[in-house]
Amino acid sequence: MSKITIDNEEYKLEDMSERAKGLATHCRDLQAKIMTKQMDLEQSITARNAYIADLKAELQKEDKPEAAE
């Protein structure tokens, strides 16, 4: 038995009209897409932060005077 919760109220898919079932399916699919995009965004932010940290380290190396030979 499959259910969907809307505004803290559970609805059984088996009790829904065909149109309501279709709308519920769209809602579930979109929720999954939103979750995937949120995870992609978090990964992109983490990667960007890593590149910024690497860039800062590289720039600090360039700013240091080279040792006298």
Distance bins in CASP14 RR format, pairs under 12 A and 6 or more apart:
PFRMAT RR
TARGET T0000
AUTHOR 0000-0000-0000
RMODE 2
METHOD distances of the structure
MODEL  1
1 10 0 0 0 0 0 1 0 0 0 0 0
1 11 0 0 0 0 0 1 0 0 0 0 0
1 12 1 0 0 1 0 0 0 0 0 0 0
1 13 1 0 0 1 0 0 0 0 0 0 0
1 14 1 0 0 1 0 0 0 0 0 0 0
1 15 0 0 0 0 1 0 0 0 0 0 0
2 10 0 0 0 0 0 1 0 0 0 0 0
2 11 0 0 0 0 1 0 0 0 0 0 0
2 12 1 0 0 1 0 0 0 0 0 0 0
2 13 1 0 1 0 0 0 0 0 0 0 0
2 14 1 0 0 1 0 0 0 0 0 0 0
2 15 0 0 0 0 0 1 0 0 0 0 0
2 16 0 0 0 0 1 0 0 0 0 0 0
2 21 0 0 0 0 1 0 0 0 0 0 0
2 24 0 0 0 0 1 0 0 0 0 0 0
2 25 0 0 0 0 0 1 0 0 0 0 0
2 28 0 0 0 0 1 0 0 0 0 0 0
3 9 0 0 0 0 0 1 0 0 0 0 0
3 10 1 0 1 0 0 0 0 0 0 0 0
3 11 1 0 0 1 0 0 0 0 0 0 0
3 12 1 0 1 0 0 0 0 0 0 0 0
3 13 1 0 0 1 0 0 0 0 0 0 0
3 14 0 0 0 0 1 0 0 0 0 0 0
3 15 0 0 0 0 1 0 0 0 0 0 0
3 16 0 0 0 0 0 1 0 0 0 0 0
3 21 0 0 0 0 0 1 0 0 0 0 0
3 24 0 0 0 0 1 0 0 0 0 0 0
3 28 0 0 0 0 0 1 0 0 0 0 0
4 10 1 0 0 1 0 0 0 0 0 0 0
4 11 1 0 1 0 0 0 0 0 0 0 0
4 12 0 0 0 0 1 0 0 0 0 0 0
4 13 1 0 0 1 0 0 0 0 0 0 0
4 14 0 0 0 0 0 1 0 0 0 0 0
4 15 0 0 0 0 0 1 0 0 0 0 0
4 16 0 0 0 0 1 0 0 0 0 0 0
4 20 0 0 0 0 1 0 0 0 0 0 0
4 21 0 0 0 0 1 0 0 0 0 0 0
4 22 0 0 0 0 0 1 0 0 0 0 0
4 23 0 0 0 0 1 0 0 0 0 0 0
4 24 1 0 1 0 0 0 0 0 0 0 0
4 25 0 0 0 0 1 0 0 0 0 0 0
4 26 0 0 0 0 0 1 0 0 0 0 0
4 27 1 0 0 1 0 0 0 0 0 0 0
4 28 1 0 0 1 0 0 0 0 0 0 0
4 29 0 0 0 0 0 1 0 0 0 0 0
4 31 0 0 0 0 1 0 0 0 0 0 0
5 11 1 0 0 1 0 0 0 0 0 0 0
5 12 0 0 0 0 0 1 0 0 0 0 0
5 13 0 0 0 0 0 1 0 0 0 0 0
5 24 0 0 0 0 0 1 0 0 0 0 0
5 27 0 0 0 0 0 1 0 0 0 0 0
5 28 0 0 0 0 0 1 0 0 0 0 0
5 31 0 0 0 0 0 1 0 0 0 0 0
6 16 0 0 0 0 0 1 0 0 0 0 0
6 20 0 0 0 0 0 1 0 0 0 0 0
6 23 0 0 0 0 0 1 0 0 0 0 0
6 24 0 0 0 0 1 0 0 0 0 0 0
6 27 0 0 0 0 1 0 0 0 0 0 0
6 28 0 0 0 0 0 1 0 0 0 0 0
6 31 0 0 0 0 0 1 0 0 0 0 0
10 16 0 0 0 0 0 1 0 0 0 0 0
10 24 0 0 0 0 0 1 0 0 0 0 0
11 17 0 0 0 0 0 1 0 0 0 0 0
11 20 0 0 0 0 1 0 0 0 0 0 0
11 21 0 0 0 0 0 1 0 0 0 0 0
11 23 0 0 0 0 0 1 0 0 0 0 0
11 24 1 0 0 1 0 0 0 0 0 0 0
11 27 0 0 0 0 0 1 0 0 0 0 0
12 20 0 0 0 0 0 1 0 0 0 0 0
12 21 0 0 0 0 0 1 0 0 0 0 0
12 24 0 0 0 0 0 1 0 0 0 0 0
13 20 0 0 0 0 1 0 0 0 0 0 0
13 21 1 0 1 0 0 0 0 0 0 0 0
13 22 0 0 0 0 1 0 0 0 0 0 0
13 23 0 0 0 0 0 1 0 0 0 0 0
13 24 1 0 0 1 0 0 0 0 0 0 0
13 25 0 0 0 0 1 0 0 0 0 0 0
13 27 0 0 0 0 0 1 0 0 0 0 0
13 28 0 0 0 0 1 0 0 0 0 0 0
14 20 0 0 0 0 0 1 0 0 0 0 0
14 21 0 0 0 0 1 0 0 0 0 0 0
14 24 0 0 0 0 0 1 0 0 0 0 0
15 21 0 0 0 0 1 0 0 0 0 0 0
15 24 0 0 0 0 0 1 0 0 0 0 0
16 22 0 0 0 0 1 0 0 0 0 0 0
16 23 0 0 0 0 1 0 0 0 0 0 0
16 24 1 0 0 1 0 0 0 0 0 0 0
16 25 0 0 0 0 0 1 0 0 0 0 0
16 27 0 0 0 0 0 1 0 0 0 0 0
17 23 0 0 0 0 1 0 0 0 0 0 0
17 24 0 0 0 0 0 1 0 0 0 0 0
18 24 0 0 0 0 0 1 0 0 0 0 0
18 25 0 0 0 0 0 1 0 0 0 0 0
19 25 0 0 0 0 0 1 0 0 0 0 0
19 26 0 0 0 0 0 1 0 0 0 0 0
20 26 0 0 0 0 0 1 0 0 0 0 0
20 27 0 0 0 0 0 1 0 0 0 0 0
21 27 0 0 0 0 0 1 0 0 0 0 0
21 28 0 0 0 0 0 1 0 0 0 0 0
22 28 0 0 0 0 1 0 0 0 0 0 0
22 29 0 0 0 0 1 0 0 0 0 0 0
22 30 0 0 0 0 0 1 0 0 0 0 0
23 29 0 0 0 0 0 1 0 0 0 0 0
23 30 0 0 0 0 0 1 0 0 0 0 0
24 30 0 0 0 0 0 1 0 0 0 0 0
24 31 0 0 0 0 0 1 0 0 0 0 0
25 31 0 0 0 0 0 1 0 0 0 0 0
25 32 0 0 0 0 0 1 0 0 0 0 0
26 32 0 0 0 0 0 1 0 0 0 0 0
26 33 0 0 0 0 0 1 0 0 0 0 0
27 33 0 0 0 0 0 1 0 0 0 0 0
27 34 0 0 0 0 0 1 0 0 0 0 0
28 34 0 0 0 0 0 1 0 0 0 0 0
28 35 0 0 0 0 0 1 0 0 0 0 0
29 35 0 0 0 0 0 1 0 0 0 0 0
29 36 0 0 0 0 0 1 0 0 0 0 0
30 36 0 0 0 0 0 1 0 0 0 0 0
30 37 0 0 0 0 0 1 0 0 0 0 0
31 37 0 0 0 0 0 1 0 0 0 0 0
31 38 0 0 0 0 0 1 0 0 0 0 0
32 38 0 0 0 0 0 1 0 0 0 0 0
32 39 0 0 0 0 0 1 0 0 0 0 0
33 39 0 0 0 0 0 1 0 0 0 0 0
33 40 0 0 0 0 0 1 0 0 0 0 0
34 40 0 0 0 0 0 1 0 0 0 0 0
34 41 0 0 0 0 0 1 0 0 0 0 0
35 41 0 0 0 0 0 1 0 0 0 0 0
35 42 0 0 0 0 0 1 0 0 0 0 0
36 42 0 0 0 0 0 1 0 0 0 0 0
36 43 0 0 0 0 0 1 0 0 0 0 0
37 43 0 0 0 0 0 1 0 0 0 0 0
37 44 0 0 0 0 0 1 0 0 0 0 0
38 44 0 0 0 0 0 1 0 0 0 0 0
38 45 0 0 0 0 0 1 0 0 0 0 0
39 45 0 0 0 0 0 1 0 0 0 0 0
39 46 0 0 0 0 0 1 0 0 0 0 0
40 46 0 0 0 0 0 1 0 0 0 0 0
40 47 0 0 0 0 0 1 0 0 0 0 0
41 47 0 0 0 0 0 1 0 0 0 0 0
41 48 0 0 0 0 0 1 0 0 0 0 0
42 48 0 0 0 0 0 1 0 0 0 0 0
42 49 0 0 0 0 0 1 0 0 0 0 0
43 49 0 0 0 0 0 1 0 0 0 0 0
43 50 0 0 0 0 0 1 0 0 0 0 0
44 50 0 0 0 0 0 1 0 0 0 0 0
44 51 0 0 0 0 0 1 0 0 0 0 0
45 51 0 0 0 0 0 1 0 0 0 0 0
45 52 0 0 0 0 0 1 0 0 0 0 0
46 52 0 0 0 0 0 1 0 0 0 0 0
46 53 0 0 0 0 0 1 0 0 0 0 0
47 53 0 0 0 0 0 1 0 0 0 0 0
47 54 0 0 0 0 0 1 0 0 0 0 0
48 54 0 0 0 0 0 1 0 0 0 0 0
48 55 0 0 0 0 0 1 0 0 0 0 0
49 55 0 0 0 0 0 1 0 0 0 0 0
49 56 0 0 0 0 0 1 0 0 0 0 0
50 56 0 0 0 0 0 1 0 0 0 0 0
50 57 0 0 0 0 0 1 0 0 0 0 0
51 57 0 0 0 0 0 1 0 0 0 0 0
51 58 0 0 0 0 0 1 0 0 0 0 0
52 58 0 0 0 0 0 1 0 0 0 0 0
52 59 0 0 0 0 0 1 0 0 0 0 0
53 59 0 0 0 0 0 1 0 0 0 0 0
53 60 0 0 0 0 0 1 0 0 0 0 0
54 60 0 0 0 0 0 1 0 0 0 0 0
54 61 0 0 0 0 0 1 0 0 0 0 0
55 61 0 0 0 0 0 1 0 0 0 0 0
55 62 0 0 0 0 0 1 0 0 0 0 0
56 62 0 0 0 0 0 1 0 0 0 0 0
56 63 0 0 0 0 0 1 0 0 0 0 0
57 63 0 0 0 0 0 1 0 0 0 0 0
57 64 0 0 0 0 0 1 0 0 0 0 0
58 64 0 0 0 0 0 1 0 0 0 0 0
END
